[in-house]
Amino acid sequence: MQADIALQQGNIDINVDQHTAYMKDFNQNKKADLFSLTHIPTVPTAIYSSKHPNLQGLTTGSKIAVPNDPSNAARAYRLLAKPAG
């Protein structure tokens, strides 16, 4: 968030590390007007477990940790909603 604040205040000219969902949330919550110049590919996201070899092994009551920030939470929910395959 420090880079976004510095960008909004004019202390820096470009922030290279930014997710679109995070930027939109930042703009809304901080009354900012940041915008995207170009798309940068991100590292693929994965689901990890030390107990389950696949999602089919999950049952009612299984606990799933999801990131607490808008961009990564959205990526996690999309990944969980994606059909197994």
The first five atom37 places (N, CA, C, CB, O) and aatype in JSON, in Angstrom:
{
  "aatype": [12, 5, 0, 3, 9, 0, 10, 5, 5, 7, 2, 9, 3, 9, 2, 19, 3, 5, 8, 16, 0, 18, 12, 11, 3, 13, 2, 5, 2, 11, 11, 0, 3, 10, 13, 15, 10, 16, 8, 9, 14, 16, 19, 14, 16, 0, 9, 18, 15, 15, 11, 8, 14, 2, 10, 5, 7, 10, 16, 16, 7, 15, 11, 9, 0, 19, 14, 2, 3, 14, 15, 2, 0, 0, 1, 0, 18, 1, 10, 10, 0, 11, 14, 0, 7],
  "atom_mask": [
    [1, 1, 1, 1, 1],
    [1, 1, 1, 1, 1],
    [1, 1, 1, 1, 1],
    [1, 1, 1, 1, 1],
    [1, 1, 1, 1, 1],
    [1, 1, 1, 1, 1],
    [1, 1, 1, 1, 1],
    [1, 1, 1, 1, 1],
    [1, 1, 1, 1, 1],
    [1, 1, 1, 0, 1],
    [1, 1, 1, 1, 1],
    [1, 1, 1, 1, 1],
    [1, 1, 1, 1, 1],
    [1, 1, 1, 1, 1],
    [1, 1, 1, 1, 1],
    [1, 1, 1, 1, 1],
    [1, 1, 1, 1, 1],
    [1, 1, 1, 1, 1],
    [1, 1, 1, 1, 1],
    [1, 1, 1, 1, 1],
    [1, 1, 1, 1, 1],
    [1, 1, 1, 1, 1],
    [1, 1, 1, 1, 1],
    [1, 1, 1, 1, 1],
    [1, 1, 1, 1, 1],
    [1, 1, 1, 1, 1],
    [1, 1, 1, 1, 1],
    [1, 1, 1, 1, 1],
    [1, 1, 1, 1, 1],
    [1, 1, 1, 1, 1],
    [1, 1, 1, 1, 1],
    [1, 1, 1, 1, 1],
    [1, 1, 1, 1, 1],
    [1, 1, 1, 1, 1],
    [1, 1, 1, 1, 1],
    [1, 1, 1, 1, 1],
    [1, 1, 1, 1, 1],
    [1, 1, 1, 1, 1],
    [1, 1, 1, 1, 1],
    [1, 1, 1, 1, 1],
    [1, 1, 1, 1, 1],
    [1, 1, 1, 1, 1],
    [1, 1, 1, 1, 1],
    [1, 1, 1, 1, 1],
    [1, 1, 1, 1, 1],
    [1, 1, 1, 1, 1],
    [1, 1, 1, 1, 1],
    [1, 1, 1, 1, 1],
    [1, 1, 1, 1, 1],
    [1, 1, 1, 1, 1],
    [1, 1, 1, 1, 1],
    [1, 1, 1, 1, 1],
    [1, 1, 1, 1, 1],
    [1, 1, 1, 1, 1],
    [1, 1, 1, 1, 1],
    [1, 1, 1, 1, 1],
    [1, 1, 1, 0, 1],
    [1, 1, 1, 1, 1],
    [1, 1, 1, 1, 1],
    [1, 1, 1, 1, 1],
    [1, 1, 1, 0, 1],
    [1, 1, 1, 1, 1],
    [1, 1, 1, 1, 1],
    [1, 1, 1, 1, 1],
    [1, 1, 1, 1, 1],
    [1, 1, 1, 1, 1],
    [1, 1, 1, 1, 1],
    [1, 1, 1, 1, 1],
    [1, 1, 1, 1, 1],
    [1, 1, 1, 1, 1],
    [1, 1, 1, 1, 1],
    [1, 1, 1, 1, 1],
    [1, 1, 1, 1, 1],
    [1, 1, 1, 1, 1],
    [1, 1, 1, 1, 1],
    [1, 1, 1, 1, 1],
    [1, 1, 1, 1, 1],
    [1, 1, 1, 1, 1],
    [1, 1, 1, 1, 1],
    [1, 1, 1, 1, 1],
    [1, 1, 1, 1, 1],
    [1, 1, 1, 1, 1],
    [1, 1, 1, 1, 1],
    [1, 1, 1, 1, 1],
    [1, 1, 1, 0, 1]
  ],
  "atom_positions": [
    [[0.82, -1.19, 0.0], [0.0, 0.0, 0.0], [0.87, 1.26, 0.0], [-0.94, -0.01, 1.21], [0.45, 2.31, -0.49]],
    [[2.08, 1.17, 0.55], [2.95, 2.35, 0.6], [3.26, 2.87, -0.8], [4.26, 2.02, 1.33], [3.28, 4.08, -1.02]],
    [[3.5, 1.95, -1.74], [3.8, 2.38, -3.11], [2.59, 3.06, -3.74], [4.24, 1.19, -3.97], [2.74, 4.05, -4.47]],
    [[1.39, 2.55, -3.47], [0.18, 3.16, -4.02], [-0.05, 4.56, -3.45], [-1.03, 2.28, -3.73], [-0.43, 5.47, -4.18]],
    [[0.18, 4.72, -2.17], [0.04, 6.03, -1.54], [1.06, 7.0, -2.13], [0.2, 5.93, -0.01], [0.73, 8.14, -2.44]],
    [[2.3, 6.54, -2.27], [3.34, 7.39, -2.86], [2.99, 7.76, -4.29], [4.71, 6.67, -2.82], [3.23, 8.9, -4.72]],
    [[2.43, 6.84, -5.03], [2.02, 7.1, -6.41], [0.89, 8.14, -6.45], [1.57, 5.8, -7.1], [0.95, 9.08, -7.24]],
    [[-0.11, 7.96, -5.62], [-1.24, 8.89, -5.57], [-0.78, 10.29, -5.15], [-2.31, 8.38, -4.6], [-1.31, 11.29, -5.63]],
    [[0.19, 10.36, -4.25], [0.68, 11.66, -3.77], [1.68, 12.3, -4.72], [1.31, 11.5, -2.4], [2.07, 13.45, -4.51]],
    [[2.09, 11.57, -5.75], [3.03, 12.12, -6.73], [4.49, 11.97, -6.34], [0.0, 0.0, 0.0], [5.35, 12.58, -6.97]],
    [[4.78, 11.18, -5.31], [6.17, 10.98, -4.87], [6.93, 10.0, -5.76], [6.19, 10.48, -3.43], [8.16, 10.03, -5.8]],
    [[6.22, 9.14, -6.48], [6.81, 8.25, -7.48], [5.95, 8.35, -8.73], [6.9, 6.76, -6.96], [4.81, 8.81, -8.67]],
    [[6.49, 7.91, -9.87], [5.77, 8.03, -11.14], [5.06, 6.75, -11.58], [6.73, 8.45, -12.2], [4.02, 6.81, -12.23]],
    [[5.62, 5.58, -11.22], [5.05, 4.31, -11.66], [5.22, 3.27, -10.55], [5.72, 3.82, -12.97], [6.24, 3.23, -9.88]],
    [[4.2, 2.43, -10.38], [4.24, 1.29, -9.48], [4.12, 0.05, -10.37], [3.1, 1.35, -8.37], [3.11, -0.11, -11.06]],
    [[5.12, -0.81, -10.38], [5.11, -1.97, -11.27], [4.34, -3.15, -10.7], [6.53, -2.4, -11.56], [3.84, -3.97, -11.46]],
    [[4.21, -3.26, -9.4], [3.59, -4.4, -8.76], [2.17, -4.07, -8.34], [4.41, -4.86, -7.55], [1.96, -3.49, -7.27]],
    [[1.17, -4.42, -9.17], [-0.2, -4.05, -8.86], [-1.18, -5.03, -9.5], [-0.49, -2.61, -9.34], [-1.04, -5.34, -10.69]],
    [[-2.14, -5.51, -8.75], [-3.24, -6.31, -9.28], [-4.38, -5.36, -9.59], [-3.68, -7.43, -8.28], [-4.58, -4.37, -8.88]],
    [[-5.13, -5.64, -10.64], [-6.26, -4.78, -11.02], [-7.29, -4.69, -9.9], [-6.92, -5.31, -12.3], [-7.77, -3.61, -9.58]],
    [[-7.64, -5.84, -9.31], [-8.64, -5.82, -8.23], [-8.15, -5.0, -7.04], [-8.97, -7.25, -7.77], [-8.93, -4.27, -6.43]],
    [[-6.87, -5.11, -6.71], [-6.32, -4.34, -5.6], [-6.35, -2.85, -5.94], [-4.87, -4.79, -5.28], [-6.7, -2.02, -5.09]],
    [[-5.98, -2.51, -7.18], [-5.98, -1.11, -7.59], [-7.39, -0.52, -7.51], [-5.42, -0.97, -9.02], [-7.56, 0.6, -7.03]],
    [[-8.39, -1.26, -7.98], [-9.77, -0.77, -7.92], [-10.21, -0.57, -6.47], [-10.72, -1.74, -8.64], [-10.87, 0.42, -6.15]],
    [[-9.86, -1.52, -5.61], [-10.21, -1.4, -4.2], [-9.49, -0.19, -3.57], [-9.84, -2.69, -3.44], [-10.1, 0.56, -2.81]],
    [[-8.22, -0.02, -3.89], [-7.45, 1.13, -3.38], [-8.09, 2.43, -3.84], [-5.97, 1.05, -3.86], [-8.29, 3.35, -3.04]],
    [[-8.43, 2.51, -5.13], [-9.05, 3.73, -5.65], [-10.36, 4.05, -4.93], [-9.32, 3.6, -7.15], [-10.62, 5.2, -4.58]],
    [[-11.17, 3.03, -4.71], [-12.45, 3.25, -4.05], [-12.28, 3.65, -2.59], [-13.3, 1.99, -4.13], [-12.91, 4.6, -2.13]],
    [[-11.43, 2.94, -1.86], [-11.28, 3.2, -0.42], [-10.45, 4.42, -0.09], [-10.67, 2.0, 0.23], [-10.63, 5.03, 0.96]],
    [[-9.54, 4.8, -0.97], [-8.66, 5.94, -0.71], [-9.0, 7.15, -1.57], [-7.21, 5.54, -0.96], [-8.28, 8.15, -1.57]],
    [[-10.12, 7.07, -2.31], [-10.54, 8.17, -3.2], [-9.39, 8.55, -4.13], [-10.98, 9.41, -2.36], [-9.11, 9.73, -4.35]],
    [[-8.73, 7.52, -4.69], [-7.58, 7.72, -5.58], [-8.02, 7.57, -7.03], [-6.44, 6.72, -5.24], [-9.16, 7.22, -7.32]],
    [[-7.08, 7.84, -7.94], [-7.39, 7.73, -9.36], [-6.27, 7.04, -10.14], [-7.64, 9.12, -9.95], [-5.92, 7.45, -11.24]],
    [[-5.72, 5.97, -9.55], [-4.68, 5.2, -10.23], [-5.29, 4.47, -11.41], [-4.0, 4.21, -9.25], [-6.47, 4.11, -11.38]],
    [[-4.49, 4.23, -12.47], [-4.99, 3.49, -13.63], [-3.87, 2.63, -14.19], [-5.53, 4.46, -14.72], [-2.69, 2.89, -13.96]],
    [[-4.27, 1.6, -14.92], [-3.33, 0.63, -15.47], [-2.75, 1.12, -16.79], [-4.02, -0.73, -15.67], [-3.47, 1.65, -17.64]],
    [[-1.44, 0.95, -16.96], [-0.78, 1.3, -18.22], [-0.59, 0.08, -19.12], [0.58, 1.95, -17.93], [-0.74, 0.17, -20.34]],
    [[-0.27, -1.07, -18.51], [-0.04, -2.29, -19.28], [-0.23, -3.5, -18.37], [1.37, -2.3, -19.9], [-0.1, -3.4, -17.16]],
    [[-0.55, -4.64, -18.98], [-0.73, -5.88, -18.24], [0.62, -6.58, -18.06], [-1.73, -6.8, -18.96], [1.41, -6.67, -19.0]],
    [[0.88, -7.06, -16.85], [2.09, -7.83, -16.55], [1.65, -9.22, -16.12], [2.96, -7.13, -15.43], [0.9, -9.35, -15.16]],
    [[2.1, -10.28, -16.8], [1.7, -11.64, -16.41], [2.11, -11.93, -14.97], [2.32, -12.68, -17.36], [3.16, -11.49, -14.51]],
    [[1.26, -12.7, -14.27], [1.57, -13.06, -12.9], [1.89, -14.55, -12.81], [0.4, -12.71, -11.97], [1.55, -15.33, -13.71]],
    [[2.53, -14.92, -11.74], [2.87, -16.31, -11.49], [1.58, -17.09, -11.27], [3.84, -16.45, -10.27], [0.69, -16.59, -10.57]],
    [[1.45, -18.29, -11.83], [0.23, -19.07, -11.62], [-0.04, -19.33, -10.14], [0.32, -20.4, -12.37], [0.88, -19.51, -9.34]],
    [[-1.31, -19.35, -9.81], [-1.76, -19.64, -8.45], [-2.03, -21.13, -8.34], [-3.01, -18.81, -8.09], [-2.4, -21.77, -9.33]],
    [[-1.87, -21.68, -7.15], [-2.14, -23.11, -6.94], [-2.82, -23.3, -5.59], [-0.84, -23.95, -7.02], [-2.81, -22.41, -4.74]],
    [[-3.4, -24.47, -5.41], [-3.99, -24.86, -4.14], [-3.04, -25.86, -3.5], [-5.44, -25.48, -4.33], [-2.57, -26.79, -4.17]],
    [[-2.75, -25.69, -2.22], [-1.8, -26.54, -1.53], [-2.46, -27.22, -0.34], [-0.59, -25.72, -1.06], [-3.33, -26.65, 0.32]],
    [[-2.04, -28.45, -0.07], [-2.54, -29.18, 1.09], [-1.48, -30.18, 1.53], [-3.88, -29.89, 0.76], [-0.76, -30.75, 0.71]],
    [[-1.41, -30.39, 2.84], [-0.54, -31.45, 3.36], [-1.36, -32.69, 3.69], [0.23, -30.95, 4.62], [-0.8, -33.71, 4.09]],
    [[-2.7, -32.61, 3.52], [-3.6, -33.72, 3.84], [-4.3, -34.32, 2.63], [-4.63, -33.27, 4.82], [-4.47, -35.54, 2.55]],
    [[-4.72, -33.49, 1.69], [-5.59, -33.92, 0.61], [-4.86, -33.91, -0.74], [-6.82, -33.03, 0.54], [-4.23, -32.91, -1.09]],
    [[-4.94, -35.01, -1.49], [-4.29, -35.05, -2.81], [-5.09, -34.3, -3.88], [-4.08, -36.48, -3.24], [-4.55, -33.99, -4.94]],
    [[-6.39, -34.02, -3.61], [-7.23, -33.3, -4.57], [-8.42, -32.67, -3.83], [-7.72, -34.26, -5.71], [-8.65, -32.95, -2.66]],
    [[-9.16, -31.82, -4.54], [-10.29, -31.12, -3.92], [-11.46, -32.06, -3.62], [-10.77, -29.99, -4.82], [-12.28, -31.77, -2.75]],
    [[-11.55, -33.18, -4.34], [-12.64, -34.12, -4.11], [-12.57, -34.72, -2.7], [-12.62, -35.23, -5.16], [-13.58, -35.22, -2.21]],
    [[-11.41, -34.68, -2.05], [-11.26, -35.22, -0.71], [-11.81, -34.3, 0.38], [0.0, 0.0, 0.0], [-11.89, -34.7, 1.54]],
    [[-12.2, -33.08, 0.01], [-12.75, -32.15, 1.0], [-14.18, -32.55, 1.33], [-12.69, -30.69, 0.48], [-14.93, -33.0, 0.47]],
    [[-14.53, -32.36, 2.58], [-15.88, -32.68, 3.03], [-16.46, -31.47, 3.74], [-15.88, -33.92, 3.96], [-15.76, -30.5, 4.0]],
    [[-17.74, -31.53, 4.05], [-18.38, -30.46, 4.82], [-17.6, -30.29, 6.12], [-19.89, -30.78, 5.1], [-17.34, -31.26, 6.82]],
    [[-17.24, -29.07, 6.43], [-16.47, -28.8, 7.63], [-14.98, -28.66, 7.38], [0.0, 0.0, 0.0], [-14.24, -28.25, 8.27]],
    [[-14.52, -29.0, 6.16], [-13.1, -28.8, 5.85], [-12.78, -27.32, 5.92], [-12.75, -29.38, 4.43], [-13.62, -26.48, 5.58]],
    [[-11.59, -26.99, 6.37], [-11.19, -25.59, 6.52], [-10.29, -25.2, 5.36], [-10.47, -25.35, 7.86], [-9.34, -25.91, 5.03]],
    [[-10.6, -24.06, 4.74], [-9.83, -23.54, 3.61], [-9.39, -22.12, 3.96], [-10.67, -23.57, 2.29], [-10.22, -21.29, 4.33]],
    [[-8.12, -21.85, 3.84], [-7.6, -20.5, 4.07], [-7.61, -19.74, 2.75], [-6.16, -20.53, 4.69], [-7.16, -20.25, 1.73]],
    [[-8.14, -18.52, 2.78], [-8.2, -17.65, 1.61], [-7.53, -16.33, 1.98], [-9.68, -17.44, 1.12], [-7.77, -15.81, 3.07]],
    [[-6.69, -15.78, 1.09], [-6.03, -14.5, 1.4], [-7.04, -13.42, 1.78], [-5.19, -14.04, 0.21], [-8.2, -13.45, 1.35]],
    [[-6.6, -12.47, 2.57], [-7.46, -11.43, 3.11], [-7.36, -10.11, 2.35], [-7.14, -11.21, 4.55], [-7.78, -9.08, 2.87]],
    [[-6.82, -10.12, 1.14], [-6.78, -8.89, 0.34], [-7.58, -9.11, -0.93], [-5.3, -8.48, 0.02], [-7.66, -10.24, -1.42]],
    [[-8.17, -8.07, -1.49], [-9.1, -8.22, -2.61], [-8.54, -8.96, -3.83], [-9.54, -6.89, -3.04], [-9.23, -9.82, -4.38]],
    [[-7.34, -8.64, -4.25], [-6.82, -9.26, -5.47], [-6.54, -10.74, -5.29], [-5.56, -8.56, -5.92], [-6.93, -11.55, -6.13]],
    [[-5.88, -11.11, -4.21], [-5.55, -12.51, -4.0], [-6.75, -13.32, -3.56], [-4.44, -12.64, -2.98], [-6.83, -14.51, -3.87]],
    [[-7.69, -12.73, -2.85], [-8.92, -13.44, -2.47], [-9.71, -13.78, -3.74], [-9.79, -12.57, -1.49], [-10.2, -14.9, -3.87]],
    [[-9.82, -12.82, -4.65], [-10.55, -13.07, -5.91], [-9.88, -14.2, -6.69], [-10.61, -11.79, -6.76], [-10.57, -15.06, -7.24]],
    [[-8.56, -14.2, -6.75], [-7.84, -15.27, -7.45], [-8.1, -16.61, -6.78], [-6.33, -14.98, -7.49], [-8.29, -17.62, -7.46]],
    [[-8.12, -16.64, -5.46], [-8.35, -17.89, -4.73], [-9.77, -18.41, -4.97], [-8.12, -17.69, -3.22], [-9.96, -19.6, -5.19]],
    [[-10.76, -17.52, -4.94], [-12.14, -17.95, -5.17], [-12.33, -18.46, -6.6], [-13.12, -16.78, -4.89], [-13.02, -19.46, -6.81]],
    [[-11.7, -17.79, -7.58], [-11.8, -18.28, -8.97], [-11.17, -19.67, -9.08], [-11.1, -17.28, -9.95], [-11.7, -20.55, -9.76]],
    [[-10.05, -19.86, -8.42], [-9.37, -21.16, -8.47], [-10.22, -22.24, -7.82], [-8.01, -21.08, -7.78], [-10.31, -23.35, -8.35]],
    [[-10.83, -21.95, -6.69], [-11.68, -22.93, -6.0], [-12.95, -23.24, -6.8], [-12.06, -22.41, -4.61], [-13.46, -24.36, -6.73]],
    [[-13.46, -22.27, -7.56], [-14.67, -22.47, -8.34], [-14.4, -23.19, -9.67], [-15.34, -21.14, -8.61], [-15.33, -23.69, -10.31]],
    [[-13.14, -23.23, -10.08], [-12.76, -23.85, -11.33], [-12.99, -25.37, -11.27], [-11.28, -23.54, -11.66], [-12.6, -26.0, -10.28]],
    [[-13.61, -25.95, -12.3], [-13.81, -27.39, -12.28], [-12.47, -28.15, -12.2], [-14.58, -27.83, -13.53], [-11.49, -27.75, -12.82]],
    [[-12.45, -29.22, -11.43], [-11.24, -30.02, -11.3], [-10.9, -30.65, -12.63], [-11.4, -31.11, -10.21], [-11.78, -31.02, -13.42]],
    [[-9.6, -30.77, -12.87], [-9.25, -31.41, -14.12], [-7.85, -31.32, -14.47], [0.0, 0.0, 0.0], [-7.44, -31.84, -15.51]]
  ]
}
